[in-house]
């Protein structure tokens, strides 16, 4: 076994990947009670209400999203439910009228996104998440812009996590397949050595095989102690690897529980997972 922290057990090889850590208790989301169990979470967007711009309408309504160290937390829900908006609010890209965001017990509500990166948050947007004209390796180097130490060890870890990137390290990232570009985007975020990795629709537009591979690598990253907060359109598959799941409807918490509990809940299955 190498010294790469991302290679601890190398994840599942089964196509139906699951997270063996899946745990938690089902908590109906009514009012603010949905947040009680996670007030002291490592990262929490607590009772968030807000929208885009200071005068824009509220999109989130008393919404709470939290993740513990080394956990995978997944945000799912119908189109227009506020999933990506909730993620952006946690990252500081949304004006909050109420609520707070805390990281490691520190209130970071008023910090800009770039300041949150320096605090340990890595964010991978759904689109426009690579520099297409730059090589794969140059993209990874760009991810290390805040680092003042050597980055070669981290880059080697990224290459071992995503071997195809080593092979294509001198190729322009814009020439890669969709799944490979997502690997570049995730790898670049990992170059900051984050404590929290936030992923907005990481499997959008990729094949089922590539989706399984990406989920497998996400499990490996979480096993190193990095917290994963992920918005995902493939709800059923994402909940299979989730320690915790949040179902949002119209910017509000509708259901919260472990991935297994949400998958087993008849109402969640009927309303959001196709039965």
C-alpha positions, 0 to 999 in steps of 0.5 A: 500500500502506498503512502497516499491517504486517498488509497486506503482500501481504494473504495468499493469495486462493486457497481452498486457502491454503498458507504458502510458508515451510513448512520443517523436517525430519521428526523422530520423537518418541521420548523427549525427542529430539523437542525437540533441534531446537528448544531455542533456539526463540523460544517453547518449552514444553520437555519439559512434564509436568503436569496440572490442579491440583497433585494432578491426574493428568498429561495432558502427558507429556514434551511439547515445543511450540515456535515461532520468530519469524514462524512458524506452529506448529500442534498437531493430534491426536485428541480428548483428545490434550492439544492445548488442554492443551499450549497452556494449559501454555505460557500458564501455566494448567497446573501443570507437574511437569517441564519449562520454558517459555521466551520469547526465552531467558527462563525464564517457567515460574513466571510467571502468565498475566497476567505472560506477557501483559506479556512479549508473549504474546497468548492467544485461548481457544476459547470465552468470548473476547469481551465480548458486551454491549460494542461491537466497539470497546470489546472492542478497547480492553479488549485494550489494558489493559496499554498505556501508549502510544497505541492508535489506530494499532494499532486502525486496523491491526486494522480494516484486517486485519478490515474488517468490524469497522470497519463494526460497531465500534459494534455489540455483539459478542455480536450478530455471527456466529461468524466475526466474533466470532472476528475480535474475539477475535483483534483484541483479542489483537493490541491488546496488541502481542504477539510471540506470538499463541496461538489455541485452535481459532480456526475451531471452528464456522465455515463453510469459507469463513470458515475460509479467511479466518481462516487467510488473516489468520493468515498475514498476522499471521505475516508481520509477525514475530509468532509464531503457536501454534495448536491446530486441529481442521481438521488438514489445512487448518491443516497447509497453512499451518503452518511446523511441526506437532505431532501429539499423542497422549495428551499426548505428541509423536507426530510433528513436522515441517513442515506439508508433511512431516506432510501427506505422511507416510503414517502421519500421513495414515492415522491423523489425516487420514482417509487 
